[in-house]
Amino acid sequence: MLSKYPFTEDFQTRLLALMIQEPEKVLHVVRARHFTSAIHMDIARIAMETYEKHGTEAFRLSRAALEQLIRKFLGRKRRDVWRVYRKYIKRLYKISLEDQPILLEQVREFATEGNYRQALVDAEKQLNRQEFKQIDKIFEDLRVSQDGQGGPNVLQARDFQTPHRLQRSVLDNTWLIDNFIPDNGLTLFVGPPESAKSLASLLWEYSVAKRLTFLGLRTRWATVLHIDCENGMAEIKRRCEMFNIKFAPELLFWCLDDPKLGPPPQLPEPKYEEFARQGWVLVFDSLAFQTSGKVIKAEDIVPILFEFKRLAAKTGVPIIAIHHSSDKDDRNTYLGSTFIRASLDAGYFVETTKDPRNSDRQLVEFYSIKGRRGGMPELSMQLDFSDGSYRRVNSTREEEKREPMQILADTIQNHPRMVKEELIAKSGLPRHKARKLLQLGEGKYWRTVKIGDKNRLCYELLKENS
């Protein structure tokens, strides 16, 4: 029997077997591009081309004929993978399809989601070219045709949800944390390494699980599952102990060394949907793990973003992801494709500044980078590691945080002739922010000079500012 989650590799193998054995039942719906692995797509494409060329429902592609076509397709250059394909083809002809009715029920949904995923990839390419009219056309074609090709299965009004059905099934315009994290949507927290974004996430997760306010903001009670793909339970316990976070039945962790479930898997994964169906808030730490570190190209990041959005839309729960910022471009707050920002319902850049007078105190600021439903433009809190306390601060200009420009000026004055990267590290400011401020202050507060045989650039204060 099929698993509850219909689009696993097992499902796609059984669907491909059905396409080979009884093509008339699925050829009008499924396309080769709907499959997610190379071997599935290659076999599906060649089988479909052969069936469409033959043009009769009575025709069946024999195993020997399919093997010959695949071997011709692979050619001499890929002779080494022929054994893998041959073994797979043999399996396709041996699969018994007694659960065909269940399989056919899922085919339309599988094809629809495949079309939607492809539309997102195509839209990303047009977005990079600034062909906005083409983006509208892509989604209009998707809306009016089930297979996205203007085929015979045109959707009717009855196929779409009506407003009163939406009101019953979707938690739109409600908040997990008032004006901070929306329900039924994707929220991203992004920041450089050691910006306390994971620790800050634990603090609000605990507030939600224990029915407490978070920095004075009202929370909706829910069970929270923190899916940590970077650490084991020892590190989670260390962070919790620092701020007196007690393990509660409503605050759950799935870490790399989980004794029962093993390490968290990559999406798509049926267990994640099972948890979301129970109303659990899912926190993915981090986004890069789910994409195997590939976040630059649309074809790598879109399937994961689509799965996040699908889980939120289907279950109504908030999906939260933690991600890294870019340190190569001061203008970019996150690392990766522009489609990341386009997919968000809410997003925050997390910036942490150490108090130069007290190493146990840090100021953590959340700056909004996306607020599709409104929300808070910024939120600040002070962490105190000496006693495990945290509190909201109303302004980023309080005494515990000096002006960043002044911090840089003091660092330049106390460490004359220090090169740029050393200066940034000495200041304690976030790298992307320090670089930008050094650029803005040049010629106004300080200037660059060349020193040494290698003409290394360093900074010195202008006389009126010394």
C-alpha positions as CSV (number, residue, x, y, z in Angstrom):
1,M,0.0,0.0,0.0
2,L,1.0,3.6,-0.5
3,S,2.2,5.7,2.4
4,K,0.2,8.6,3.6
5,Y,2.5,11.0,1.8
6,P,1.9,10.3,-1.8
7,F,4.9,11.8,-3.6
8,T,7.8,9.7,-2.2
9,E,10.2,7.8,-4.4
10,D,8.1,4.7,-3.9
11,F,5.0,6.5,-5.2
12,Q,6.8,7.7,-8.2
13,T,8.2,4.3,-9.0
14,R,4.7,2.8,-8.8
15,L,3.3,5.6,-11.0
16,L,6.0,5.0,-13.6
17,A,5.2,1.3,-13.5
18,L,1.5,2.2,-14.2
19,M,2.6,4.5,-17.1
20,I,4.6,1.6,-18.6
21,Q,2.0,-1.1,-18.1
22,E,-1.3,0.9,-18.7
23,P,-0.3,4.2,-20.3
24,E,-3.8,5.3,-21.3
25,K,-4.7,5.8,-17.6
26,V,-2.1,8.5,-16.9
27,L,-0.5,9.8,-20.1
28,H,-3.1,12.6,-20.4
29,V,-2.2,13.9,-16.9
30,V,1.4,13.1,-16.0
31,R,4.5,14.6,-17.7
32,A,8.1,13.5,-17.4
33,R,9.0,16.8,-15.7
34,H,6.7,16.0,-12.8
35,F,9.2,13.3,-11.6
36,T,12.0,14.4,-9.3
37,S,14.9,12.0,-10.0
38,A,16.9,11.7,-13.2
39,I,16.2,8.0,-13.7
40,H,12.4,8.5,-13.3
41,M,12.5,11.5,-15.8
42,D,14.6,9.7,-18.4
43,I,12.4,6.5,-18.5
44,A,9.2,8.5,-18.3
45,R,10.2,10.8,-21.2
46,I,11.3,8.0,-23.5
47,A,8.2,5.9,-22.7
48,M,5.9,8.8,-23.3
49,E,7.5,9.8,-26.6
50,T,7.2,6.2,-27.8
51,Y,3.5,5.8,-26.8
52,E,2.6,9.2,-28.3
53,K,4.4,8.3,-31.5
54,H,2.6,5.0,-31.8
55,G,-0.8,6.6,-31.1
56,T,-2.9,3.5,-30.3
57,E,-4.2,2.5,-26.9
58,A,-3.6,-1.2,-27.6
59,F,0.1,-0.7,-28.0
60,R,2.3,-1.8,-25.0
61,L,6.0,-1.2,-24.7
62,S,7.8,-4.5,-24.0
63,R,10.6,-4.7,-21.5
64,A,13.1,-5.6,-24.2
65,A,12.0,-2.6,-26.4
66,L,12.3,-0.2,-23.5
67,E,15.7,-1.5,-22.6
68,Q,16.9,-1.0,-26.2
69,L,15.6,2.6,-26.2
70,I,17.2,3.5,-22.9
71,R,20.5,1.9,-23.9
72,K,20.4,4.0,-27.1
73,F,19.6,7.1,-25.1
74,L,22.5,6.5,-22.7
75,G,25.0,5.9,-25.4
76,R,28.7,4.9,-24.9
77,K,29.5,7.8,-22.6
78,R,27.1,6.6,-20.0
79,R,27.6,2.9,-20.3
80,D,28.6,2.7,-16.7
81,V,25.1,3.5,-15.5
82,W,23.4,1.1,-17.8
83,R,23.3,-1.6,-15.2
84,V,21.4,0.7,-12.8
85,Y,18.8,1.6,-15.5
86,R,18.4,-2.1,-16.5
87,K,17.8,-3.2,-12.9
88,Y,15.3,-0.4,-12.5
89,I,13.4,-1.3,-15.7
90,K,13.2,-4.9,-14.6
91,R,11.6,-3.8,-11.4
92,L,9.0,-1.7,-13.2
93,Y,7.7,-4.7,-15.1
94,K,7.5,-6.8,-11.9
95,I,5.5,-4.4,-9.8
96,S,2.0,-5.6,-9.1
97,L,-0.5,-2.7,-9.2
98,E,-3.4,-4.1,-7.1
99,D,-3.7,-0.7,-5.4
100,Q,-4.4,1.0,-8.7
101,P,-7.5,2.9,-7.5
102,I,-5.5,4.6,-4.6
103,L,-2.7,5.4,-7.0
104,L,-5.0,7.0,-9.6
105,E,-6.6,9.2,-6.9
106,Q,-3.2,10.8,-6.2
107,V,-2.1,11.2,-9.8
108,R,-4.0,14.5,-10.4
109,E,-2.7,16.1,-7.2
110,F,0.9,14.9,-8.0
111,A,0.7,16.4,-11.5
112,T,-0.9,19.6,-10.2
113,E,1.9,20.2,-7.7
114,G,4.5,19.3,-10.3
115,N,3.1,22.0,-12.6
116,Y,3.0,24.5,-9.7
117,R,6.6,23.7,-8.8
118,Q,7.7,24.1,-12.5
119,A,5.7,27.4,-12.7
120,L,7.7,28.7,-9.8
121,V,11.0,27.9,-11.4
122,D,9.9,29.4,-14.7
123,A,8.6,32.6,-12.9
124,E,12.0,32.9,-11.1
125,K,13.8,32.9,-14.5
126,Q,11.5,35.6,-15.9
127,L,11.9,37.6,-12.7
128,N,15.6,37.7,-13.2
129,R,15.1,38.9,-16.7
130,Q,12.5,41.5,-15.5
131,E,9.9,40.0,-17.9
132,F,6.9,40.6,-15.6
133,K,4.2,40.1,-18.2
134,Q,5.6,36.6,-18.8
135,I,5.3,35.8,-15.1
136,D,1.6,36.7,-15.3
137,K,1.2,34.5,-18.3
138,I,2.9,31.6,-16.6
139,F,0.5,31.6,-13.7
140,E,-2.6,32.3,-15.9
141,D,-1.8,29.3,-18.0
142,L,-1.4,27.3,-14.8
143,R,-4.7,28.5,-13.4
144,V,-6.9,27.6,-16.5
145,S,-5.3,24.2,-17.2
146,Q,-4.6,21.4,-14.9
147,D,-1.4,20.4,-16.8
148,G,-0.2,23.9,-17.4
149,Q,-0.2,23.3,-21.2
150,G,-3.7,24.4,-22.2
151,G,-4.7,20.7,-22.5
152,P,-8.2,19.2,-22.4
153,N,-8.6,19.1,-18.6
154,V,-9.6,22.8,-18.1
155,L,-10.4,23.6,-14.5
156,Q,-13.9,25.0,-13.7
157,A,-15.0,27.4,-11.0
158,R,-16.2,24.4,-8.9
159,D,-12.6,23.2,-8.7
160,F,-11.4,26.2,-6.6
161,Q,-12.2,26.9,-3.0
162,T,-15.0,29.4,-2.4
163,P,-14.5,32.3,0.1
164,H,-16.7,30.7,2.8
165,R,-14.7,27.5,2.6
166,L,-11.5,29.4,2.9
167,Q,-12.9,31.1,6.0
168,R,-13.5,27.8,7.7
169,S,-10.3,26.1,6.7
170,V,-7.6,28.8,6.8
171,L,-6.1,30.8,9.6
172,D,-5.3,33.9,7.6
173,N,-4.7,37.2,9.3
174,T,-4.1,35.6,12.7
175,W,-0.8,35.5,14.6
176,L,1.2,33.0,16.5
177,I,2.9,36.0,18.1
178,D,1.0,39.3,17.7
179,N,2.4,41.3,14.7
180,F,5.5,39.2,14.7
181,I,5.0,35.6,13.4
182,P,1.8,35.0,11.3
183,D,-0.2,31.8,11.2
184,N,-0.6,29.9,8.0
185,G,2.6,31.2,6.5
186,L,6.3,31.1,6.1
187,T,8.5,33.2,8.4
188,L,12.3,33.4,8.0
189,F,14.9,34.5,10.6
190,V,18.2,35.3,8.9
191,G,21.5,36.6,10.3
192,P,25.3,36.1,10.3
193,P,27.0,33.4,12.4
194,E,26.8,33.9,16.2
195,S,24.0,36.4,15.9
196,A,21.9,34.5,18.5
197,K,19.2,33.8,16.0
198,S,18.8,30.2,17.1
199,L,18.9,31.2,20.8
200,A,16.3,33.9,20.2
201,S,14.1,31.3,18.4
202,L,14.3,29.1,21.5
203,L,13.1,32.0,23.7
204,W,9.9,32.7,21.6
205,E,9.3,28.9,21.2
206,Y,9.3,28.5,24.9
207,S,6.9,31.4,25.4
208,V,4.5,29.9,22.8
209,A,4.7,26.4,24.4
210,K,4.2,27.7,28.0
211,R,1.4,30.2,27.2
212,L,3.6,33.2,28.1
213,T,3.9,36.5,26.4
214,F,7.1,37.1,24.4
215,L,8.7,40.5,25.0
216,G,5.2,41.8,25.9
217,L,3.6,40.4,22.8
218,R,0.6,38.1,23.1
219,T,1.2,34.5,21.9
220,R,-1.2,31.8,20.7
221,W,-0.5,28.6,22.6
222,A,0.8,25.7,20.4
223,T,3.1,22.7,20.5
224,V,6.4,23.7,18.9
225,L,8.8,21.2,17.2
226,H,12.3,22.6,16.8
227,I,14.0,20.6,14.0
228,D,17.7,21.2,14.5
229,C,19.8,19.8,11.6
230,E,23.1,21.3,12.9
231,N,23.4,20.3,16.6
232,G,22.8,17.4,19.0
233,M,20.8,17.4,22.2
234,A,23.8,18.4,24.3
235,E,24.0,21.8,22.6
236,I,20.3,22.3,22.8
237,K,20.4,21.6,26.6
238,R,23.3,24.1,27.0
239,R,21.3,26.8,25.4
240,C,18.2,26.1,27.4
241,E,20.1,26.0,30.7
242,M,21.6,29.4,30.0
243,F,18.2,31.0,30.0
244,N,16.3,28.7,32.4
245,I,14.2,27.1,29.6
246,K,12.7,24.0,31.0
247,F,11.8,21.1,28.8
248,A,8.0,20.9,28.4
249,P,5.7,18.5,26.7
250,E,4.7,21.2,24.3
251,L,8.3,22.1,23.4
252,L,9.9,19.3,21.4
253,F,13.3,18.9,19.7
254,W,14.4,16.7,16.9
255,C,18.2,16.8,16.8
256,L,21.0,15.0,15.0
257,D,21.4,12.4,17.7
258,D,17.7,11.5,18.2
259,P,17.7,7.9,19.6
260,K,14.3,7.0,18.1
261,L,13.8,8.9,14.9
262,G,17.5,9.4,13.9
263,P,18.7,12.7,12.4
264,P,16.0,14.9,10.8
265,P,15.5,14.1,7.1
266,Q,15.3,16.5,4.2
267,L,12.0,17.6,2.7
268,P,9.7,16.2,1.4
269,E,9.1,14.0,4.4
270,P,5.8,12.5,5.5
271,K,6.5,12.9,9.2
272,Y,6.6,16.7,8.9
273,E,3.1,16.7,7.4
274,E,1.9,14.4,10.1
275,F,3.2,16.7,12.8
276,A,1.8,19.8,11.1
277,R,-1.7,18.2,10.8
278,Q,-1.7,18.0,14.6
279,G,-1.3,21.7,14.7
280,W,2.4,21.7,15.7
281,V,4.5,24.8,14.8
282,L,7.5,23.6,12.8
283,V,10.9,25.4,13.1
284,F,13.5,24.3,10.6
285,D,17.1,25.1,11.6
286,S,18.4,25.6,9.1
287,L,17.1,26.3,5.5
288,A,20.5,25.5,4.0
289,F,20.4,21.9,5.3
290,Q,17.1,21.2,3.5
291,T,18.6,22.3,0.2
292,S,22.0,20.5,0.8
293,G,23.6,24.0,0.9
294,K,22.3,24.9,-2.5
295,V,20.4,28.2,-2.2
296,I,21.6,30.3,-5.1
297,K,19.8,28.7,-8.1
298,A,16.0,28.8,-8.3
299,E,15.7,25.1,-9.2
300,D,17.4,24.2,-6.0
301,I,15.6,26.4,-3.5
302,V,12.1,26.6,-5.1
303,P,11.1,23.0,-4.3
304,I,11.9,23.5,-0.6
305,L,10.1,26.8,-0.4
306,F,7.2,25.3,-2.2
307,E,7.0,22.5,0.4
308,F,7.2,25.0,3.3
309,K,4.3,27.0,1.7
310,R,2.3,23.8,1.0
311,L,2.6,22.6,4.6
312,A,1.5,26.0,5.9
313,A,-1.4,26.3,3.4
314,K,-2.6,22.7,3.9
315,T,-2.5,22.6,7.7
316,G,-2.8,26.2,8.7
317,V,0.2,26.1,11.0
318,P,3.1,28.6,10.9
319,I,6.4,27.3,9.3
320,I,9.5,29.0,10.5
321,A,13.0,28.6,8.9
322,I,16.4,29.9,10.2
323,H,18.9,30.9,7.5
324,H,22.3,32.6,7.1
325,S,22.9,36.1,5.8
326,S,25.2,37.0,3.0
327,D,28.6,38.4,3.9
328,K,29.6,39.1,0.3
329,D,27.2,41.9,-0.5
330,D,26.3,44.5,2.1
331,R,23.0,45.2,0.3
332,N,21.8,41.6,0.6
333,T,20.3,40.5,3.9
334,Y,20.1,36.8,3.1
335,L,22.1,34.3,1.2
336,G,20.5,32.9,-1.9
337,S,18.0,33.4,-4.7
338,T,15.6,36.3,-4.8
339,F,12.8,33.9,-4.7
340,I,13.5,33.3,-1.0
341,R,12.2,36.8,-0.2
342,A,9.4,36.5,-2.6
343,S,8.0,33.4,-0.9
344,L,8.0,34.8,2.6
345,D,5.0,36.0,4.6
346,A,7.3,37.5,7.2
347,G,11.0,37.8,7.5
348,Y,13.4,39.3,10.0
349,F,17.1,40.1,9.9
350,V,18.7,39.3,13.3
351,E,21.5,41.6,14.3
352,T,23.5,41.2,17.6
353,T,25.7,43.8,19.2
354,K,27.9,43.0,22.2
355,D,28.0,45.6,25.0
356,P,31.6,46.8,25.0
357,R,31.4,47.5,28.8
358,N,29.8,44.1,29.8
359,S,30.7,41.0,27.8
360,D,27.7,39.1,29.3
361,R,25.2,41.5,27.7
362,Q,24.1,41.5,24.1
363,L,21.5,43.5,22.2
364,V,19.5,41.5,19.7
365,E,17.5,43.4,17.1
366,F,14.9,42.0,14.6
367,Y,14.6,44.2,11.5
368,S,11.7,43.3,9.2
369,I,12.7,42.4,5.6
370,K,9.3,41.2,4.5
371,G,5.8,41.8,6.0
372,R,3.1,40.6,3.7
373,R,0.4,41.0,6.4
374,G,1.8,44.0,8.1
375,G,3.6,43.3,11.4
376,M,6.3,44.9,13.4
377,P,9.1,46.8,11.6
378,E,11.6,46.2,14.3
379,L,11.9,44.6,17.8
380,S,14.8,44.7,20.2
381,M,15.7,42.8,23.3
382,Q,18.6,42.7,25.7
383,L,20.1,39.3,26.6
384,D,22.0,38.9,29.9
385,F,24.0,35.7,30.0
386,S,25.1,36.3,33.6
387,D,21.7,35.6,35.1
388,G,19.8,34.1,32.1
389,S,17.4,37.0,31.7
390,Y,16.1,38.9,28.7
391,R,13.9,41.9,28.3
392,R,12.5,44.1,25.6
393,V,14.1,47.5,25.0
394,N,12.0,50.2,23.4
395,S,14.8,51.8,21.5
396,T,18.0,50.7,19.9
397,R,19.5,54.0,21.0
398,E,19.6,53.2,24.8
399,E,22.7,53.6,26.9
400,E,23.7,50.0,26.7
401,K,24.3,50.4,22.9
402,R,26.5,53.3,21.8
403,E,26.2,54.7,18.3
404,P,28.0,52.3,15.9
405,M,29.8,55.2,14.3
406,Q,31.2,56.2,17.6
407,I,32.3,52.6,18.3
408,L,34.2,52.6,15.0
409,A,35.7,56.0,15.7
410,D,36.9,54.8,19.2
411,T,38.3,51.6,17.7
412,I,40.3,53.6,15.0
413,Q,41.6,56.0,17.7
414,N,42.6,53.2,20.1
415,H,44.2,51.1,17.4
416,P,45.8,53.4,14.8
417,R,46.9,52.0,11.5
418,M,44.9,48.9,11.8
419,V,43.8,47.2,8.6
420,K,40.1,46.9,7.7
421,E,39.2,43.4,8.6
422,E,41.1,43.5,11.9
423,L,39.4,46.8,12.7
424,I,36.0,45.3,12.1
425,A,36.7,42.3,14.3
426,K,38.0,44.6,17.1
427,S,34.9,46.8,17.0
428,G,32.6,43.9,17.8
429,L,30.0,45.2,15.3
430,P,28.4,42.9,12.7
431,R,30.7,42.6,9.7
432,H,28.2,43.7,7.1
433,K,27.2,46.7,9.2
434,A,30.8,47.8,10.0
435,R,31.8,47.7,6.3
436,K,28.9,49.9,5.4
437,L,29.6,52.4,8.2
438,L,33.3,52.5,7.3
439,Q,32.2,53.4,3.7
440,L,29.7,56.1,4.9
441,G,32.2,57.7,7.4
442,E,35.1,57.9,5.0
443,G,36.0,61.5,4.3
444,K,33.7,62.7,7.1
445,Y,35.1,61.1,10.2
446,W,38.1,59.1,9.0
447,R,40.2,58.5,5.9
448,T,42.2,55.5,4.4
449,V,46.0,55.6,4.2
450,K,48.4,53.1,2.7
451,I,51.1,51.6,5.0
452,G,54.0,49.2,4.6
453,D,55.7,47.8,1.6
454,K,52.5,46.0,0.5
455,N,50.5,49.3,0.7
456,R,47.9,47.9,2.9
457,L,44.9,50.1,3.5
458,C,44.2,51.2,7.1
459,Y,42.1,54.0,8.8
460,E,43.0,57.1,10.7
461,L,40.7,59.7,12.2
462,L,40.5,63.1,10.6
463,K,42.0,65.9,12.8
464,E,38.7,67.5,13.7
465,N,37.4,64.1,15.0
466,S,40.5,63.0,16.9
